[in-house]
Amino acid sequence: MSAVRLTGRLVCKNEVESRLVAEHLPRHVALTRTEPGCLAFAVTPSSDPLVWDVDEQFADEPAFRMHQERVASSEWGRATAGIERRYSVLGLTDRRTVSRDDA
């Protein structure tokens, strides 16, 4: 199996959404980086204060899917559910829909 890499952006509508990201991000990053198969995970502010760059890599598709399942029911997932995601995912063999809350 090959690694799965997700890149893209979280695009906030306003400062309230951007503050939600900033507030919940440290725990989300810490939890994700301890997941089995997580090779790299970063969500960083871009030059636009309403946009966050996302770059994550998992060892294989099962690790990536497990991450998505965890995030769907997490505090991060609930708090940021309304924030737009613009993602590209490479390395998936199973073309099931990628959750919008996977970052």
C-alpha positions, 0 to 999 in steps of 0.5 A: 500500500502507498502513503496517502497525502492530503493537501489543501486549505481551511477557508474561514468566512470570518474572524469568528471561524478563524478563532475557532480553528486557532482555539481547537487546533492544538489538541487536534494536531496533538491527537492526530500526530499520535495516531497509528500511521500518521507520518506528518500533520500540519495546519498552519496559518497562511498569509490570509488570516482567514485561510489555513494551509493543511498538509497531512500524510498517512502511511496507508489508506487504512490509517487515513480512513481511521483518522477520518473516522476519529475526527468525525466524532471529535471536538474538532470535527464538531467545532469546525464542521461549518468551515469550508475545506478545499482538499486534494487527496493522493494515494487513495485506491478506495474512492469512497468520499473523503470526509470534509472534516478530515483535517 
